[in-house]
Amino acid sequence: MRITMLRRSRHRFLALLGTAALALAGAVALPGTAQAANILSNPGFETGSLSPWSCSGNLGSIVSSPVHGGSKALAGAASSSDNAQCTQTVSVQPNTTYSLSGWVRGSYVYLGVDGGASNWTTSPSAYSQLTVSFTTGASQTSAKIYVHGWYAQGTYYADDISLDGPGGGGGGSDTQAPTAPTGLTSTGKTSSSVSLSWGASSDNVGVSAYDIYSGSNQLLSVSGTSATVSGLSSSTAYSFTVKARDAAGNTSAASNSVSVTTDAGGGGGGTGFKQAAPYLYEGWGDPPNPTTVMSATGIKWFTMAFVLDSGGCTPAWDGSRALTGGVDQTAINQIRSAGGDIVPSFGGWQGSKLGANCSSASALAGALQKVISAYGLKAIDMDIENTDEFENEAVQAKILTALKTVKANNPGLRTIVTFGTSTTGPTYYGNRLIEQAQSLHAGIDVFTIMPFDFGGGSDMYGNTVNAAEGLKTKLKSTFGWDDATAYSHIGISGMNGLSDQQENTTPAIWTSIRDWSNSHHIARLAYWAVNRDRSCPGGGVVSNCSGISQSTWQFTSITAGFTG
């Protein structure tokens, strides 16, 4: 959230297309003849899960339309920084010729074998078949088959993939499955999530992943021995099992089953998270001493802006100030010494953003983890704005997948997404963000709207309430929540005094918004920014005062009265 005078558009263009036709190393002996038998597992994705396929950035999913055959197909959400490659490793015989084929749909879709031959198609609007022939090396016992889209070309589809030839039968090929995970137990739950842990499996080569199931549905895959399954319905019984998987695609038997009933969602208990946290920005606007503000107002939390990319998917305050050891850490130490805490905000309107620039969801999760670990955080906020993040559905998916990853790896961490809105609720891209959060089971705790810069209208109280009610309606229809649960996942982040478009949120209006927020038990109340929480009637839209008549820290004092 930045005022308009500081905004600058940033456009990113990626365009590279090329063919890949790499030959496998030749063998001295003549290659054997492949016997026609598909040795891939789940070749048509009819199990309804990805296993044993593995997709980069968690960008693969199973869909029921469009399909080539059967009732299921693979969808890969290729983005500007991730081609959504999905792979399966199988055992093969050395010095043998294999035939690979598959049906694909989308723009620039590739089918091939890792380190060897590939084929691709341009932009079919219907399914088109790709075929590849390759010969294994003299001592080769496994092959990794892949399908992927191309950068910034959107979602591709694949179905009925076949690798015809003899399966591996010796020569060191890995056909041994891991042992089953043991001691699966629930370590915590909310109205929308269940945390699980289990004992590690063993394998002759090594376990590469654990797949979590509810019934026959695979919910997610993780590398460790714990996970949080999110996006669940309140007051609902779920049964979970876990299977171990190795790099060759061998899958263990299921663990013991554990049944868990999620908590009730009524009475504002959907997230169990309440936060009054106005923005504080150390990079602009005569930053005040936070302990002075805390002492004068009673505020405990601040949203610290902004963590950006300093290059190479490396987090830094404002993209230029060191993550630790500078003015931002000094402010955080002061806040915590005074009994408060902070939630960092990643992104904003301008600058080089981690969500747009990190190469994959896993890389972005690693960048977020650096900040989480540096400060022992309880919550993080992704401020998703502008064309590079908010209006890019693939980047939205990358951000949500990364948030899902760090939430699973940091039990108890709360995740917040902040985005713009219309006067009646989420825009197209806001709706898409919410829908992707549900489909990815991202487990977002708070969906925070920014009800200002509407493009007209002066009823800031009415517009804010209407926007929040529109968000509630969307959350209910997407997640199946009741009113109370939906409200408990809502946040409001306003702009005090004059907005970029000369809308005026007065202290009286902000008090009314705060009171409405308390009466509806929403999760979070914030505003942009404490730096501006000072009087300058007639001063216009500037960085260090509100442009209206008010008392010093008045908006922060009002915000401190938010209890949810």
C-alpha positions in Angstrom: 0.0 0.0 0.0 1.8 3.1 -1.2 0.4 6.5 -2.0 0.1 7.3 -5.6 2.9 9.9 -5.9 5.3 7.1 -5.1 3.9 4.5 -7.5 5.7 3.4 -10.6 4.6 0.6 -12.9 6.8 -2.3 -13.4 6.4 -4.6 -16.3 8.1 -7.9 -16.8 8.3 -9.6 -20.2 9.6 -13.1 -20.7 9.7 -14.5 -24.2 11.9 -17.4 -25.1 11.0 -20.4 -27.1 13.2 -23.1 -28.4 13.3 -26.8 -29.2 15.3 -29.3 -27.3 16.6 -32.4 -29.0 19.3 -33.9 -26.9 20.6 -37.4 -27.7 21.3 -39.9 -24.9 24.8 -41.3 -24.8 25.3 -44.0 -27.4 25.9 -47.6 -26.5 28.4 -50.0 -27.9 25.9 -52.9 -28.2 22.8 -52.6 -30.4 19.7 -51.5 -28.5 17.2 -54.1 -27.4 13.6 -54.1 -28.8 11.0 -52.5 -26.5 8.0 -54.7 -25.7 4.8 -52.7 -26.0 3.7 -52.1 -22.4 3.0 -48.8 -20.6 5.3 -48.8 -17.6 4.1 -45.4 -16.2 2.0 -45.4 -13.1 -1.2 -43.3 -13.1 -0.7 -42.4 -16.8 -4.2 -40.9 -17.3 -4.4 -39.4 -13.8 -7.6 -41.4 -13.2 -6.7 -42.0 -9.5 -7.7 -38.4 -8.9 -4.3 -37.6 -7.4 -0.9 -36.7 -8.8 1.0 -39.5 -7.2 3.5 -40.7 -8.3 3.9 -37.6 -10.5 5.6 -34.7 -8.9 5.2 -31.1 -10.1 7.5 -28.1 -9.6 6.2 -25.3 -7.4 3.1 -27.4 -6.5 1.6 -26.0 -9.7 0.1 -29.3 -10.9 -3.5 -30.3 -10.2 -6.0 -32.9 -11.3 -9.0 -31.6 -13.3 -12.1 -33.2 -14.8 -12.2 -30.9 -17.8 -10.8 -30.7 -20.4 -9.8 -34.4 -20.7 -8.6 -36.5 -23.6 -9.7 -39.9 -22.2 -11.4 -41.1 -19.1 -12.6 -38.6 -16.5 -9.4 -36.9 -15.3 -6.4 -35.0 -16.7 -3.3 -33.1 -15.5 -3.4 -29.2 -15.4 -0.1 -27.4 -15.0 -0.3 -23.7 -14.1 2.8 -22.4 -15.8 3.8 -18.9 -14.7 6.2 -16.2 -15.7 8.9 -17.9 -13.6 7.9 -21.6 -13.4 7.0 -23.9 -16.3 5.0 -26.2 -14.0 7.1 -29.3 -14.9 5.6 -32.6 -13.8 7.8 -35.7 -13.7 7.7 -39.4 -12.9 10.8 -41.6 -12.5 10.5 -45.2 -13.6 12.8 -48.2 -13.8 14.0 -49.1 -17.2 16.4 -51.6 -18.8 19.8 -50.6 -20.1 20.5 -50.3 -23.8 16.8 -50.5 -24.8 14.7 -48.3 -27.0 11.5 -46.8 -25.5 8.5 -45.0 -27.1 7.0 -42.1 -25.1 3.7 -40.5 -26.2 1.1 -38.3 -24.6 -1.8 -36.0 -25.4 -1.4 -32.3 -24.5 -3.3 -29.1 -24.9 -2.1 -25.5 -24.4 0.6 -23.1 -25.6 4.1 -24.6 -26.0 3.7 -27.9 -24.1 6.8 -30.2 -23.9 7.0 -34.0 -23.4 10.4 -35.7 -22.9 12.9 -37.6 -20.9 15.3 -35.8 -18.6 18.7 -35.5 -20.2 17.4 -36.9 -23.5 14.9 -36.3 -26.3 11.8 -34.1 -26.2 9.0 -32.9 -28.4 6.7 -30.0 -28.2 3.6 -28.4 -29.7 2.8 -24.8 -30.4 -0.7 -23.8 -29.3 -3.4 -26.3 -29.9 -6.9 -25.5 -28.8 -7.7 -29.2 -28.6 -5.6 -32.2 -27.4 -2.7 -33.0 -29.7 -0.5 -36.1 -29.5 3.3 -35.8 -28.9 5.7 -38.8 -29.4 9.3 -39.3 -28.5 11.7 -42.2 -29.0 14.8 -42.6 -26.9 17.4 -45.3 -26.2 18.7 -45.9 -22.7 22.4 -46.0 -21.9 24.5 -49.1 -21.4 24.2 -48.9 -17.6 21.0 -46.8 -17.3 18.3 -48.3 -14.9 15.9 -45.4 -14.5 14.4 -42.6 -16.6 12.6 -39.4 -15.5 9.7 -38.6 -17.8 8.5 -35.0 -17.9 5.7 -32.8 -19.3 5.7 -29.0 -18.9 4.4 -25.8 -20.3 6.3 -22.7 -21.0 7.0 -19.5 -19.1 4.1 -16.9 -19.1 2.0 -19.1 -21.5 -0.7 -20.0 -19.0 -2.2 -23.4 -17.9 -1.5 -26.5 -20.0 -3.2 -29.9 -19.9 -1.8 -33.4 -20.3 -3.5 -36.8 -20.4 -3.0 -40.5 -21.3 0.8 -40.4 -21.2 2.5 -43.7 -22.2 6.0 -45.0 -22.0 6.1 -48.3 -23.9 8.9 -50.7 -23.2 10.1 -53.3 -20.7 10.2 -52.3 -17.1 13.4 -52.4 -15.1 14.1 -55.9 -13.8 17.5 -55.8 -12.2 20.8 -54.1 -12.9 20.4 -52.0 -9.7 16.9 -50.5 -10.5 15.0 -49.4 -7.5 11.8 -51.4 -7.1 11.7 -51.5 -3.3 8.9 -49.4 -1.7 9.6 -47.5 1.6 8.2 -48.8 4.9 4.9 -47.3 6.0 4.9 -44.2 8.2 4.1 -45.0 11.8 2.5 -43.2 14.7 0.3 -40.8 12.7 -1.3 -38.3 15.1 -3.0 -34.9 15.2 -0.9 -32.2 16.9 -3.5 -29.4 16.6 -6.6 -28.2 14.9 -8.7 -25.1 14.1 -12.0 -24.7 12.4 -10.3 -24.9 9.0 -7.1 -26.9 9.5 -5.6 -30.0 11.1 -1.9 -30.4 11.9 -0.4 -33.9 11.7 2.9 -35.6 12.5 4.2 -39.1 12.0 7.3 -41.3 12.3 9.8 -41.4 9.5 9.8 -44.2 6.9 12.9 -46.1 5.8 13.9 -47.0 2.2 16.8 -48.7 0.6 17.6 -45.5 -1.4 15.8 -42.8 0.4 12.3 -41.3 1.0 11.7 -38.3 -1.2 8.2 -37.3 -0.1 5.2 -38.1 2.1 1.7 -37.9 0.6 -1.2 -37.0 2.9 -4.6 -38.5 2.1 -8.1 -38.1 3.2 -9.8 -41.3 2.1 -8.6 -41.8 -1.5 -8.0 -38.1 -2.1 -4.3 -36.9 -2.0 -4.4 -33.5 -0.3 -0.7 -32.5 -0.3 2.9 -33.8 -0.4 5.7 -32.7 2.0 9.3 -33.6 2.5 9.3 -33.7 6.3 7.3 -35.7 8.9 4.7 -33.1 9.7 2.2 -31.0 7.8 -0.9 -28.8 8.2 -3.9 -29.6 6.1 -5.8 -26.4 5.5 -9.0 -25.2 3.8 -11.2 -27.6 5.7 -14.8 -27.1 6.8 -15.6 -26.3 10.4 -17.3 -28.9 12.7 -16.5 -31.7 10.2 -14.9 -35.1 10.7 -11.9 -36.0 8.6 -9.9 -39.2 8.4 -6.2 -39.0 7.4 -3.4 -41.4 6.3 0.1 -40.9 5.1 2.2 -42.8 2.5 5.9 -42.5 1.9 7.3 -42.3 -1.7 10.8 -42.6 -3.0 12.5 -41.0 -6.1 11.6 -44.0 -8.3 7.9 -43.6 -7.5 7.6 -46.6 -5.2 4.9 -45.9 -2.7 4.6 -47.4 0.8 1.5 -48.9 2.4 -0.6 -46.4 4.3 0.1 -45.4 7.8 -2.4 -45.9 10.6 -5.6 -43.8 10.1 -6.3 -40.8 12.4 -9.8 -39.2 12.6 -10.1 -35.5 13.6 -13.1 -33.2 13.8 -12.4 -29.6 13.1 -13.4 -26.9 15.6 -16.7 -25.0 15.3 -16.6 -21.8 13.3 -19.2 -19.7 15.0 -18.8 -16.7 17.2 -15.8 -15.3 15.4 -13.8 -18.5 16.2 -12.9 -19.4 12.6 -9.3 -18.3 12.9 -8.8 -17.6 16.6 -6.7 -14.6 15.4 -7.4 -11.0 16.2 -5.0 -8.2 15.2 -5.1 -4.4 15.4 -2.0 -3.6 13.4 -1.6 -0.3 11.5 1.3 0.0 9.0 4.6 1.5 10.1 7.1 2.3 7.4 10.8 3.0 8.3 11.6 4.0 4.7 9.6 7.2 4.4 7.4 9.7 6.0 9.4 10.8 9.1 9.0 7.4 10.9 7.9 7.9 14.5 9.5 6.2 17.5 7.1 3.1 17.9 7.3 3.1 21.7 6.1 6.7 21.8 3.1 5.7 19.7 2.5 2.6 21.8 2.6 4.6 25.0 0.3 7.2 23.7 -2.3 4.9 22.2 -2.1 1.4 23.7 -1.5 -0.2 20.3 0.4 -3.5 20.5 0.9 -4.7 16.9 2.3 -3.0 13.8 2.4 -4.1 10.2 6.0 -3.4 9.1 6.3 -2.3 5.5 7.7 -3.5 3.1 9.9 -6.6 2.5 11.0 -6.7 -1.2 13.5 -8.5 -3.4 17.1 -7.1 -3.2 18.0 -9.4 -6.1 18.2 -13.2 -6.6 15.0 -13.8 -4.5 16.7 -12.3 -1.5 14.4 -10.5 1.1 15.4 -7.0 2.3 13.4 -4.1 3.8 12.3 -1.9 1.0 14.6 -4.0 -1.2 17.6 -2.2 0.0 17.9 -2.2 3.8 19.5 -5.3 5.4 17.0 -7.8 6.8 18.6 -7.6 10.2 20.8 -5.1 12.0 19.3 -1.9 10.6 16.6 0.6 11.5 13.9 -1.9 10.9 15.2 -4.4 13.4 15.8 -1.5 15.9 12.1 -0.6 15.6 11.1 -4.3 16.0 13.2 -4.7 19.1 11.7 -1.5 20.5 8.2 -2.8 19.8 8.8 -6.2 21.4 10.6 -4.6 24.4 7.4 -2.6 25.0 5.3 -5.8 25.0 4.1 -5.6 21.3 4.9 -7.5 18.1 5.0 -7.1 14.4 3.8 -8.7 11.2 5.9 -7.9 8.1 4.2 -7.0 4.9 5.7 -8.4 1.7 5.0 -6.6 -1.6 2.9 -3.4 -1.9 2.3 -1.3 -5.0 5.7 -0.8 -6.4 9.3 -2.1 -6.3 10.9 -5.4 -7.0 8.6 -8.0 -5.4 9.6 -11.4 -4.2 6.3 -12.9 -5.4 6.9 -11.8 -9.0 10.7 -12.3 -9.1 11.3 -15.6 -7.2 11.6 -18.4 -9.8 9.2 -20.8 -8.2 6.8 -21.3 -5.2 9.5 -23.2 -3.4 12.0 -20.4 -3.9 9.5 -17.9 -2.7 8.8 -20.0 0.4 12.5 -20.1 1.1 12.7 -16.3 0.9 9.7 -16.0 3.3 11.3 -18.5 5.6 14.4 -16.3 5.9 12.3 -13.5 7.4 10.2 -15.9 9.6 13.3 -17.4 11.0 15.1 -14.0 11.4 12.4 -12.7 13.6 10.6 -15.7 15.0 7.3 -14.5 13.5 3.8 -15.3 14.5 2.2 -13.9 11.3 3.1 -12.7 7.8 1.2 -10.5 5.4 1.4 -10.6 1.6 0.2 -7.3 0.2 -0.7 -8.3 -3.4 -1.1 -5.4 -5.8 -0.6 -4.1 -9.3 -0.2 -6.1 -12.6 2.9 -8.0 -11.6 1.2 -9.9 -8.7 -2.5 -9.2 -8.2 -3.4 -9.2 -11.9 -1.2 -12.2 -12.7 -3.1 -15.4 -11.8 0.0 -17.6 -12.1 1.9 -15.3 -9.6 -1.2 -15.4 -7.4 -0.9 -19.2 -7.4 2.8 -19.0 -6.7 2.3 -16.8 -3.7 -0.5 -18.9 -2.3 1.5 -22.1 -2.7 4.5 -20.5 -0.9 2.2 -19.4 1.9 0.8 -22.9 2.2 4.4 -24.3 2.4 5.6 -21.9 5.1 2.4 -22.5 7.1 3.0 -26.2 7.0 6.7 -25.7 8.0 5.9 -23.3 10.9 3.1 -24.6 13.1 1.0 -21.8 14.4 2.0 -19.3 11.8 -0.9 -17.1 10.6 -1.0 -16.1 7.0 -2.7 -12.9 5.7 -3.3 -11.7 2.1 -4.1 -8.0 1.5 -5.6 -6.8 -1.8 -7.7 -4.1 -3.4 -11.5 -4.1 -3.7 -14.5 -2.5 -5.3 -17.2 -0.8 -3.3 -19.3 -4.0 -3.4 -16.6 -6.6 -2.8 -13.7 -8.3 -4.5 -12.9 -7.6 -8.1 -12.3 -10.3 -10.7 -8.8 -10.7 -9.6 -9.8 -10.7 -5.9 -12.4 -13.4 -6.6 -9.7 -15.4 -8.5 -7.3 -15.1 -5.5 -9.9 -16.4 -3.1 -10.9 -19.3 -5.5 -7.2 -20.2 -5.9 -6.7 -20.2 -2.2 -9.5 -22.7 -1.9 -8.4 -25.0 -4.7 -4.8 -25.0 -3.5 -5.9 -25.6 0.2 -3.6 -22.7 1.0 -5.2 -22.3 4.5 -5.1 -18.5 4.4 -6.2 -17.1 7.8 -7.2 -13.6 6.9 -8.3 -12.1 3.6 -7.7 -8.3 4.1 -9.3 -5.8 1.7 -8.1 -2.2 1.1 -11.4 -0.2 0.9 -10.1 3.1 -0.6 -9.1 4.5 -4.0 -12.5 3.3 -5.2 -12.5 5.8 -8.1 -15.3 7.9 -6.8 -17.8 8.2 -4.0 -17.4 9.9 -0.6 -19.3 7.5 1.7 -16.2 5.9 3.1 -18.1 4.1 5.9 -20.9 2.8 3.6 -18.4 1.8 0.9 -16.1 0.0 3.4 -19.0 -2.0 5.0 -20.4 -2.9 1.6 -17.0 -4.1 0.4 -16.6 -6.2 3.5 -20.0 -7.7 3.1 -19.2 -8.5 -0.5 -16.1 -10.3 0.7 -18.0 -12.2 3.3 -20.5 -13.4 0.6 -17.6 -14.6 -1.6 -15.9 -16.4 1.3 -19.1 -18.2 2.2 -19.8 -19.3 -1.4 -16.2 -20.4 -2.0 -15.4 -22.2 1.3 -18.9 -23.2 2.4 -18.6 -21.2 5.6 -21.4 -19.7 7.7 -21.6 -15.9 8.4 -19.6 -16.0 11.6 -16.8 -18.1 10.1 -16.6 -15.9 7.0 -16.4 -12.7 9.1 -13.7 -14.3 11.2 -11.5 -14.6 8.1 -11.9 -10.9 7.0 -9.5 -8.0 7.5 -9.9 -4.3 6.7 -7.0 -2.0 5.9 -8.0 1.6 5.3 -6.3 4.9 4.6 -6.5 7.6 7.2 -7.4 11.1 6.2 -7.1 11.9 2.5 -6.7 9.0 0.1 -4.9 9.2 -3.3 -8.3 10.1 -4.9 -9.2 12.7 -2.2 -11.6 10.4 -0.4 -11.7 11.5 3.3 -11.8 9.0 6.1 -12.2 11.2 9.2 -11.6 10.0 12.8 -15.3 9.7 13.3 -15.7 7.5 10.2 -12.8 5.4 11.2 -14.4 5.0 14.6 -17.6 3.8 13.0 -15.6 1.3 10.8 -13.8 0.1 14.0 -17.1 -0.4 15.8 -18.6 -2.3 12.8 -15.5 -4.5 12.8 -15.9 -5.3 16.5 -19.6 -6.0 16.2 -19.0 -8.5 13.3 -16.0 -10.1 14.9 -13.6 -9.7 11.9 -10.0 -10.8 12.3 -7.9 -7.8 11.5 -8.0 -4.0 11.4 -5.2 -1.9 9.9 -4.6 1.4 8.1 -2.0 3.2 6.0 -0.1 4.5 7.9 1.1 5.5 11.3 3.6 7.8 9.6 0.6 9.8 8.4 -1.3 9.8 11.8 -0.6 13.5 12.3 -2.5 16.7 11.6 -2.0 18.9 8.5 -5.3 20.3 7.4 -5.0 21.4 3.8 -1.7 19.6 3.5 -2.9 17.2 0.8 -1.8 13.6 0.3 1.7 13.4 1.8 3.8 10.9 3.6 4.0 12.3 7.1 0.5 13.6 7.8 -3.1 12.9 7.0 -4.1 16.1 5.1 -6.9 16.8 7.6 -7.4 18.2 11.1 -6.9 15.5 13.8 -5.0 14.9 17.0 -1.6 13.2 16.9 -1.9 9.4 16.8 -5.7 9.7 16.8 -6.3 7.0 14.1 -3.9 4.6 16.0 -5.8 5.2 19.2 -9.0 4.3 17.5 -7.5 1.2 15.9 -6.2 0.1 19.3 -9.8 -0.2 20.4 -10.3 -3.1 17.9 -10.8 -6.4 19.7 -12.7 -8.4 17.1 
